Amino acid sequence: MPDTAPAPPLLEARGLGKQVTAPEGALTLLHDIDIELAAGASLAVTGPSGSGKSTLLGLLAGLDTPTSGWVRVQGEEFSALDEDARARLRGALCAFVFQEFHLVDDLTAWENVALPLELQRAPGARHCAREWLQRVGLGHRLGHFPATLSGGEQQRVALARAFAVGPRLLFADEPTGSLDRTNSAHIQDLLFELNRETDAALVLVTHDATLAARCERRLRLEDGCIQELPDPVRLVKA
Amino acid sequence: MGSLLRPWRDPAFRLLAAALTIAGFTLTTMLLLRAELEARFAVRTAQALGGDLVLSGTHPPSPTQRALVAPVRHATVIEFSTALVHGEVPLLVSARAVAEDYPLYGALSAASGRFQPPTDMPGAPPPGELWVEPQVLDRLGLEVGSQIAIGARNLEITAVLHRLPDTGAGFYGMSPRVLFNLVELDATEVLGPGSRAEYRLLIGATADVDLASLATSLRSTLRADQRLEDVAEAAVRSLGPLRQLTLWAKLGVLLVSLLCGAAIHLATGQRVARRARLAGLLRTFGASRRQVVTRLLGRELGAVLPAAALGTLAGIVTVGLLRRVLNWEQPWASGTPELSAAIMGPLLLWVGFALPRLAALTQVPPLAVLRHSLRPRPLSSAIELAAALAVPGLLATLLTDSMAELGTLLLSMAALAALLPLLLWPLLKGLDLAGTRLPLPARLAIRRLARRPTLALPLLAALTLAMTTLLLSGLIGNRLLADWQAKLPAQAPNHFVLNLFTEDLDTYRTWLAGQGGRGEPLYPVVRGRLVTVDDQPVRAAVTKEDDTQARALNRDLSLTEGADLPASNRILAGRWPPGADGVSVEQELAERLGLTLNTRLQFVTSQGIVKTRVTSIRQVDWESFEPNFYFMFDTGALAGQDITWLTGFWLPPGDGARIATLLSRLPHVTVLDVQALLAQAQNIAAQASRATALLAGLLMVSALLVLAAAVRGGERDRGRDNALLRTLGGDSALLHRVAWLEFTVLGGASALCAIALATAVLYPLSQRLDLALPITSGWLTLPPVLALLVAAAGITASRRALRRPTVALLRGG
């Protein structure tokens, strides 16, 4: 029997670097990062402020472009795509949870959850959004605008919005950073529970050691370089 | 210098500066124009009135009145309309016969040749001479030294008139003026019994005369055709129409200023957000609040001053150009008060709409830098609200000079500010509700508007108002007169002839037949004044009297008689013919004076009292251009009165030589050329229309500035939403579609409202005239074009928000 080639990793980054131009000269934000991430795996990116965590997340999610190296998602190279094509690829495969929730203020909770589905022209967007809101315990808050929801509720809407599209990759940027301890714990439980159920890979940027500890692997950045894990990082779900 | 230029790098500041420049420009233009217009048209103070007291009437002053004024400095003026004929060209002029002492105040300005510089003349023209305005020379092809006849008297033109000190407005003001010595009047043979002329006795104050007691004595001798004017009442009365005319313009200017104020308010919000970090740092470094004020607010004020000054300067230049275009040769009427107000206006806007927000910078605590919560808190919403409410009041005070006008202006402003948004709110909500089934981009666009009513409604109101004004100025313009002309029948009278005596009628008929003209019925005219209503003196009887009616009652009315009802008249109540003891009254006048069937009336004519009662009320189509009258008696009812005849006639197109033939035979008659009058009226209407269009254009620009300021103010949220949409999979085409739709909906809704509003305003007019409604006119395309302009302006202002990088979402953005 012929050998079957191993499946390509869901997310792959090689030689990833980011430099910006500052008045005092070129400034390196990230240097030569290699990452591979398989479906269902979870990775916590930690490090002090300014170490390049958010920059790395932005590059991995195709929100920003690297100055060196490349990122592939399901074999598709982000760097080779223009802004709109990257947006479409993100829409098809990725979802996001932000520290500041980033719900659209003009849309109700229900409409916020339906928004990415509608962008994907998914059939039954409204119905699916309602189910996800019920799932996160906000079935009674469908018609509420973000301004009338608490921080914890807003983040639950953001989680529903993220999982409603059935993402292969979930990027979370300090998802509990703006929440109190109780809400934080609640959101953490919900995040990992939904992640397990949907088999999405999770890339999580956080300062919170407890949250980082719940991920299968942790990567610590300092001055734009990986400090604590061998290079390359290969994370495969057990 | 560098610190003054630095704020200009900030787009928010440039927006603020543009708003200040526009406000400065409109306020300055309005303030200076008001002063210039009042000086030109309406200042009937002692000099313009001609004296401290003026006794005027349609018949000469009585011997008693002459005796009363004999010891006092006085001068006689008799003014009438007549025609000058040179070769075959006739010209209607306003002739003024003046006594040696004329003028009592001011000086006549005249030149020795058509293009010679004018100088002040020592007094009235000597006997045998005629002083004429330049148009007379130009239109008749005459020059100084030419001879010309007034009626039966030949006079030599010896000077070109440039200015009469007591030039009044009104009908006679439309004709060029000629001036000659009173001693020549009888020789002209122009005036006869029943001729239309105004006799004025100008009385000047001297140290030894008690004018008040003289006025009291004269008032006791006044006949029904006479009135006595003093400086105060003349000034108030002659300013009335001008004030009404400018009130709307002032409302427009106030709206422009307030829209600019809104733009300043919004742009300042962005300035404050950007300057907050610096304010916090300064406080951290130990700067006192006073130092923060000096450094930040002082520089801000220093930077806005040139913007305000630029607007003021542009306003001064515009009014200067207007003066040149309109040939206003008098010295500038506007002085320090107007200029001070013009400079103060934009600064008031800045103080009211920007300063309270900027003052928040002084409240930024040093600790805020450490806590990274640099958003400064507003100083006090009560102060911001008080300033926002006070500024319109103060601006209106600058624009007006009476409490009554101020009240009207503020009330109109409040009504517009409150009513329009109230009317538009259901539209916005309706759009939002109806949009739930629309595609995602449309829903997002509508929701952005509907969720921000405090921003969207004033914007919608401002754009609607600007578009309506532009649409109306385009639709009406000078078309009112043009359409009315077009509606007239093919052979409607194009000339009127007045002051025909009975013995002239055969000459007139023969002449008309010879020219192939078509005559209207001849109406006898008796000059009379209404003195009692139901045996009560008319002033006591007429309770609804206002200034307009007072003037209607203060002048002679033309009474007529006839067996047939004119074709353009319709009896609404009572009977026709009116009967020997009855009179038929025009409906609107009857309503204004409270006259009903059987009301008893008394008129005073040159032959005594005419008693009658109202036997019918008539509706008159004044636009038919047939001769029409307020009071019509039955045939024979006016027998024995001094009668002149009035009629209209249609003359086939041709040159003015034909009229000259009539005037050479009947020099005392007055022929009015309707086409010439209409052309002049159209010219005035066109100028007013252009001014309205300019104001509407400024309103539109101000509304667009507010839109830009609002978009820039919300840039952070808008950019975040765009970045989010992009993060969730939306491409740039979607973002642009949402933005275009948002501003197109805003512009489109404004356009629809403007069309509806203009249609509502014009519908009553269109019923009477062939005036096109917006929905049936080519002007219908204007609001959609403006809506596209709104969309383009909105897109331009939101360029940065559309380019917001998605990665910003990860950095707290």
Interface residues (C-beta under 8 A of the other chain):
Chain A: S54 L57 G58 A61 L63 D64 E83 D84 A87 R88 R90 G91 A92 F96 F98 Q99 E100 H102 V104 D105 D106 L107 L115 P116 E118 L119 Q120 F145 R161 D173
Chain B: L440 L444 R447 R448 R451 D717 R720 D721 L724 L725 R726 T727 L728 G729 G730 D731 S732 A733 L734 P805 T806 V807 L809 L810 R811 G812
